[in-house]
Every structure is written in C-alpha cells, then in structure tokens.
Amino acid sequence: MRCQTASEYQDALQEWKVKRRSIGAACLLACVGAAHAAGNSLQIYGTIDDGLTYVSNQGGGRLFKMDAGIGQPDRFGLKGREDLGGGLSAVFQLEQGFNTSSGALINSGVEWNRQAWVGLASDRFGTVSIGHQTDFMQDVSIRYSNGFWQHNLYAYHPGNLDNLANSSQVDNAVKWNSTSFHGLTGGLMYGFAGGNALGRTAGGYVKYDNGPFSVAATYVSINKRTFDFSSRLGITSIFGQSGLSATNVFKSDAVNNTGIGASYRISSRWNVHALYTRSEVRAPGGSGNMFNYDVGTEYRVTDANALTLGYSYSSFNHTHYNQIEAGDLYSFSKRTQLQAQVTYIGANGNNHAASYPIGASSNHDQMLLRVGMYHSF
C-alpha cells in the first residue's frame, strides 16, 4: 500500500499495528494450545503486598512507615512442567522476592532469591529437585503458625531463629518430597552450600492429613548460620561473643530447628491450630535453646470476612516473650484482600521486646498496628 497523505500513512500504520497484535496473539495461543495438548504447562504467578504500620517503640522511638510484604511476601515467579510420559514430568520453579514500597529486590544482586530449582516429578515416587530452595520449616511447619493463619509477618517469633518467615534459603540443595499414601507424606533434604561444613543443611519431615485434621513434625539442621541478634533481639553479648551489632553479627556452629504442629477445622467457618518449635543454637562459647509455642484460631464471619486471634510464648537467653495477635481479613475475591491487624509483644523484666522483622524496642513492650492489602496473580 502506498500512502499519499499523512492521514493515509497514519491509518495504514494503525492497521499494521492491529494486524501485528493479532498475529502475535494467534502465535501465543497456538503455542499455549500445543503445550496443553502435550500435557505441558507454564505458570506466571506473584503477590503484591503493601500497607501502613505504626510501631510504638523501635529502638526508643515511635515509627510510622510503609511496610511491604507483611500480609503476603512480595514475589514474582515462574513454574513449569513437561510431561515425559509414564507418569514422569520435568518440573522447575524460579521465584524472586522484592519490596513493593521501593521496587528493590529483597536480596540485592540475587535475581531468583527465593527459589531456583529444576527436578523430576513421578506419580509413584514423588519429586526430586535440585537448586536454591526453601527448607522444611518454611514448607511445612509454617502452615500451623499464627503468622501463616493471620497473614501477619509480625506474628512470627522474635528473631526468626526457626526460619518460619523464610529469611534464608538453602543453596545447592537436593530435596525429595513423597507422594501421598493415605494422607501420609514425607520428605528429605540436603544442602551442600559452601562445602561439607559451611552452610551445610540437612532435614526431613513427616506429615499426615485426614479430612479436617492435619499434623506434622519437621527437623532442619543448618551449619554456620549467622544472626543479627543486636538489631533483632537487642542482644549484644551471648555465648562468648560480645560487641554484637548489625555489622558484627553472631556466628553459630549450628542451628537445629524442630517443629511439631497440628490444625483442625471444626466447621466450614472455624479453624484452630497449634505449633511448637525449638531452635538449638550452638556456638564455640556456649549453646542454648529458643522455645516457641503458638495457639490460634480463625473464624469466618462470612465467606469474605475472617477474624483471627493468636497467642505465642517464646523463651531465649533468660528472656520470656508473650505475644498476642488479632486481625480482620476481608477478601474482595480469591486474589485480593484487605487486612487490619494488631500485634503486641511483651518481655519480662528489663529485657527488650522484639517483633520480627521490626526489631528490638528500647523497653519491655512493643505494639504494632497495620492496615494493608495484597493482590495475587
């Protein structure tokens, strides 16, 4: 087509753009159709979460801030599956965490900082995956915690020693998850990160689901894990290491995490849950345990509106923490939710109250109020 005027040229250009979009859409649909015909799939998914938080005391002062990833972790990911025949499939997952408030990656310089693995899935023998992966405390034990049921990151335990909040993942990991046998599932994991000692991880779990009832036990051992005890718990000296700060973090020989949890759905609207975790921290100058106990409930007033209530007790290094959490969760749809939450934590004596990930108060108590929303896709 030859255009004689500017108007004819613009009309021809617009017609070409429409045709190009149609051709591109047709090609995409053809590819998707071919993938489904072959039993293959590719899923793009993610969650965007942000809100406003008021903290009564962080390091001696009040704080009012935008805080992203509290109701749900901010993430973007890809999942894929290729049918290899005979009940065997190739599978993969890539997932990155980011901060909605700033747009920055959670772990600067690491593109797929939450998940990056490939593996084989068998209908009979389960799934074996290799790569950068979450541990079983995050995969299994978290599902019985107050933080999980309340969609509230602040409701996890002080310092996150048990890693329910997924602050660290396992590099160079081999993971096996079984198929279900009459509701019974299990898994094993080994991480070769940094050689045979530095960052080495080993773990396993067993889980049983039967209708409204679920119970699980998990164990994960991580060598050479580090903690910012100063910022997170207000501790500057422990187990022979002094002068701890954000730049001089605590270095453990090993952290051994145990989790035992259960949940029961009393009715279609009412659920109760409980969780026990123990984090054994070993260091050259000593060792100790953090014990955590969760009990909580969720009650659906309507299909769209859920009320949550939880209590947590934690003890570590002669400090006792009592934590109460309550929330009102309103879902516009399966993918969009508004949240209003309150979290209070108190520590005994002159010890520092400390919620995760806000960090330590300058005194023995701390209250957090939050209003936020998330959307998943």
C-alpha positions in Angstrom: 0.0 0.0 0.0 1.4 3.4 -1.0 0.2 6.4 1.1 -0.2 9.8 -0.5 -1.0 11.9 2.6 0.0 11.9 6.3 -3.5 10.9 7.2 -3.4 7.8 4.9 0.0 7.0 6.4 -1.3 7.1 10.0 -4.3 4.9 9.0 -2.0 2.4 7.3 0.3 2.3 10.4 -2.6 1.7 12.7 -3.9 -1.1 10.6 -0.4 -2.7 10.6 -0.2 -2.5 14.4 -3.6 -4.2 14.8 -2.6 -6.9 12.4 0.7 -7.4 14.3 -1.1 -7.8 17.6 -3.5 -10.3 16.1 -0.6 -12.3 14.6 1.3 -12.2 17.9 -1.8 -13.3 19.9 -2.5 -16.1 17.4 1.0 -17.3 17.7 0.8 -17.2 21.6 -2.5 -19.1 21.6 -1.1 -21.7 19.2 1.9 -22.2 21.5 -0.2 -22.4 24.6 -2.6 -24.8 22.9 0.3 -27.0 21.8 1.7 -27.0 25.3 -1.6 -28.1 26.8 -2.1 -30.7 24.1 1.2 -32.2 25.1 0.4 -32.1 28.8 2.9 -29.3 29.4 2.4 -26.1 31.4 4.0 -22.7 32.2 2.6 -20.6 35.0 3.4 -17.0 35.8 2.4 -16.0 39.4 3.1 -13.5 42.1 1.9 -11.5 45.1 2.0 -7.7 45.7 1.5 -6.6 49.3 1.9 -3.2 51.0 0.4 -1.3 53.9 0.9 1.3 56.7 2.4 0.3 60.0 2.6 2.1 63.4 5.2 0.9 65.9 5.0 2.1 69.4 8.7 1.7 70.1 11.6 0.8 67.8 15.0 1.5 69.3 13.5 4.1 71.6 11.2 6.0 69.3 7.8 5.7 67.6 7.7 4.7 64.0 5.1 5.2 61.2 6.1 3.6 57.9 5.1 1.9 54.7 5.9 -1.8 55.2 5.6 -4.2 52.3 5.4 -8.0 52.3 3.7 -8.3 55.7 0.4 -9.9 54.7 2.0 -11.9 52.0 5.6 -12.0 50.7 6.1 -9.8 47.6 7.2 -12.2 44.9 7.2 -12.9 41.2 7.7 -16.4 39.8 7.6 -18.9 37.1 6.6 -22.6 37.3 6.9 -25.1 34.5 6.1 -28.8 33.9 6.8 -31.0 30.9 5.1 -34.4 30.5 7.8 -37.0 29.8 5.4 -39.9 29.7 4.9 -42.9 32.0 3.9 -40.7 34.9 7.1 -38.7 34.9 7.5 -35.0 34.4 10.3 -32.4 34.3 9.5 -29.5 36.6 11.1 -26.2 37.6 10.5 -23.1 39.6 12.0 -19.6 39.6 10.9 -17.1 42.2 12.2 -13.7 43.3 11.3 -11.6 46.3 11.0 -7.8 46.1 9.8 -4.8 48.1 6.6 -3.2 46.7 7.3 0.1 48.5 10.7 0.6 46.8 10.7 -1.9 43.9 14.1 -3.2 45.0 15.0 -6.9 45.2 14.9 -8.4 48.8 18.4 -9.8 48.3 20.3 -7.3 46.1 22.3 -8.9 43.3 20.5 -12.3 43.6 17.8 -12.4 40.8 15.9 -15.5 41.9 16.4 -15.1 45.6 13.5 -17.2 46.9 13.5 -20.3 44.6 15.6 -21.5 41.7 15.4 -25.2 41.1 14.8 -28.0 38.5 13.7 -31.6 39.0 11.8 -34.7 38.1 8.3 -35.5 39.4 6.9 -39.0 39.5 3.3 -40.1 40.1 4.7 -43.0 42.1 7.9 -41.9 43.8 7.4 -38.2 44.4 9.5 -35.2 43.3 13.3 -34.7 43.4 14.5 -31.1 42.9 18.0 -29.5 42.9 19.0 -25.9 43.3 18.3 -22.9 45.6 15.3 -23.9 47.8 13.4 -23.3 51.0 13.8 -25.6 53.9 11.1 -27.7 55.5 10.4 -25.3 58.4 9.2 -22.9 55.7 7.5 -25.6 53.6 5.7 -27.5 56.4 5.9 -26.1 59.9 4.8 -22.6 58.9 1.3 -23.9 58.0 0.5 -24.4 61.7 1.8 -21.0 62.9 -0.1 -17.8 63.9 1.8 -15.8 61.3 0.6 -18.0 58.5 -3.1 -18.1 59.5 -3.2 -14.4 60.3 -1.4 -13.3 57.2 0.9 -11.3 59.5 4.7 -11.4 59.3 4.9 -9.6 62.7 3.3 -12.6 64.3 6.3 -14.9 63.7 8.7 -15.5 66.6 11.3 -13.0 67.9 14.5 -13.1 65.8 13.1 -15.7 63.4 15.6 -18.3 64.6 13.2 -21.1 63.4 13.1 -19.6 59.9 9.3 -19.7 59.6 9.5 -16.3 58.0 11.8 -17.6 55.3 14.6 -15.1 55.8 17.2 -17.6 54.5 17.1 -20.4 51.9 19.4 -23.3 51.1 21.9 -23.2 48.2 22.9 -26.3 46.2 20.2 -28.3 47.8 18.7 -31.7 46.9 15.2 -32.2 48.1 12.8 -35.1 47.9 9.0 -34.9 48.5 7.0 -38.1 48.5 3.6 -38.6 47.0 0.6 -39.1 49.4 -0.1 -42.5 50.8 -3.5 -42.5 52.5 -2.8 -38.9 53.7 0.8 -39.6 54.8 3.6 -37.6 53.1 7.3 -37.0 53.9 10.5 -35.5 52.6 14.3 -35.3 52.9 16.7 -32.5 52.1 20.5 -32.0 52.0 22.3 -28.8 51.1 25.9 -28.8 50.0 26.3 -25.0 50.3 29.8 -23.8 50.8 31.3 -27.3 51.1 30.8 -30.0 53.6 30.6 -27.7 56.7 30.0 -24.0 55.9 26.2 -23.7 55.5 25.6 -27.4 55.2 21.9 -28.2 55.7 20.1 -31.5 56.4 16.4 -32.0 57.2 13.3 -34.1 56.9 9.6 -34.1 57.7 6.6 -36.3 58.0 3.0 -35.1 57.6 -0.4 -36.6 57.9 -3.7 -35.1 56.5 -7.1 -36.7 57.1 -10.1 -34.5 56.2 -10.2 -31.6 58.7 -7.2 -32.8 60.7 -3.5 -32.2 59.9 -0.4 -32.9 61.9 3.4 -32.7 61.0 6.8 -33.0 62.5 9.9 -31.3 61.0 13.6 -31.2 61.6 16.2 -29.0 59.9 19.9 -28.6 60.9 22.0 -25.7 59.4 25.7 -25.2 59.9 27.4 -21.8 60.3 24.2 -19.8 60.3 24.6 -16.1 61.3 22.1 -13.9 63.2 21.8 -10.1 63.8 21.0 -10.5 67.5 21.7 -6.8 68.2 19.0 -5.4 65.8 16.5 -8.3 66.0 16.6 -9.0 69.8 18.6 -6.2 71.4 21.3 -8.7 72.5 24.9 -7.5 72.2 26.7 -10.4 74.1 25.8 -14.1 74.1 27.5 -17.5 74.1 31.0 -16.0 74.3 30.5 -13.4 71.5 30.4 -9.7 72.6 30.1 -6.4 70.8 27.4 -7.7 68.5 26.0 -5.2 66.1 24.4 -5.0 62.6 27.9 -5.2 61.2 29.3 -7.7 63.7 26.7 -10.5 63.7 26.5 -13.6 65.8 28.2 -16.7 64.2 26.9 -20.1 65.1 28.4 -23.5 64.7 25.0 -24.9 64.0 21.3 -24.2 64.4 19.0 -27.2 64.8 15.3 -26.5 64.3 12.4 -28.8 65.3 8.8 -28.1 64.6 5.6 -30.0 65.6 2.3 -28.6 64.6 -1.4 -29.5 64.2 -4.6 -28.0 62.9 -8.3 -28.9 63.0 -11.2 -27.5 61.0 -14.1 -27.6 63.4 -16.5 -26.4 60.8 -16.5 -24.8 57.4 -16.0 -21.4 59.2 -13.9 -22.3 62.2 -10.3 -23.5 62.4 -7.9 -24.0 65.3 -4.1 -24.6 65.1 -1.1 -25.0 67.4 2.7 -25.2 66.8 5.8 -25.9 68.9 9.3 -25.0 67.6 12.7 -25.4 69.2 15.8 -23.7 67.9 19.0 -25.1 69.4 21.9 -22.6 68.8 25.4 -24.0 69.2 28.5 -21.8 69.2 32.1 -22.2 70.4 31.4 -20.2 73.6 28.2 -22.0 74.6 24.8 -23.1 73.4 21.1 -22.5 74.2 17.6 -23.1 73.0 14.8 -20.9 71.9 11.3 -22.4 72.6 8.2 -21.1 70.8 4.6 -22.1 71.4 1.7 -20.9 69.1 -2.0 -21.4 69.6 -4.6 -19.6 67.4 -7.9 -19.6 65.7 -9.6 -18.3 62.5 -13.3 -17.7 62.4 -15.1 -16.7 59.2 -18.0 -14.4 59.9 -18.9 -14.5 56.3 -17.3 -16.2 53.2 -15.4 -12.9 52.6 -14.6 -11.8 56.2 -12.3 -13.7 58.6 -11.4 -12.8 62.2 -8.1 -14.2 63.6 -6.7 -14.4 67.2 -3.4 -15.9 68.3 -1.1 -16.2 71.3 2.6 -17.0 71.2 5.0 -17.7 74.1 8.8 -17.7 73.4 11.8 -18.0 75.7 15.5 -17.5 74.9 18.6 -16.5 76.9 16.7 -15.9 80.1 14.1 -13.7 78.3 10.5 -14.6 78.1 8.2 -13.1 75.4 4.4 -13.1 75.4 2.8 -12.1 72.1 -0.9 -11.5 71.2 -2.1 -11.0 67.7 -5.5 -10.2 66.3 -6.7 -9.4 62.8 -9.7 -8.7 60.5 -9.2 -10.1 57.0 -11.6 -9.0 54.2 -11.4 -10.7 50.8 -12.9 -8.9 47.8 -12.0 -12.1 45.8 -9.8 -15.1 46.0 -6.9 -12.8 44.9 -7.5 -9.5 46.7 -7.6 -8.9 50.4 -7.7 -6.0 52.9 -6.1 -6.5 56.4 -6.4 -4.7 59.7 -4.1 -6.2 62.4 -2.7 -5.5 65.8 0.3 -7.3 67.4 1.6 -6.8 70.9 4.7 -8.3 72.4 6.0 -8.1 76.0 9.3 -9.2 77.5 9.9 -10.0 81.2 11.9 -7.6 83.4 14.2 -5.1 81.8 14.6 -7.2 78.6 13.8 -5.9 75.2 10.6 -6.7 73.4 11.3 -7.6 69.8 9.0 -8.3 66.9 10.2 -9.7 63.6 11.3 -8.1 61.4 10.8 -4.6 63.1 13.5 -5.4 65.7 14.0 -4.5 69.3 12.2 -2.0 71.4 14.1 0.1 74.0 12.0 -1.3 76.8 9.9 -4.4 77.6 6.9 -3.9 75.4 6.1 -3.1 71.8 2.8 -2.7 69.8 2.3 -2.7 66.1 -0.8 -1.6 64.2 -1.2 -2.2 60.5 -3.6 -1.7 57.7 -2.7 -3.2 54.3 -3.7 -5.1 51.3 -2.4 -7.7 48.9 -3.2 -8.9 45.4 -2.1 -12.2 43.9 -2.0 -13.3 40.3 
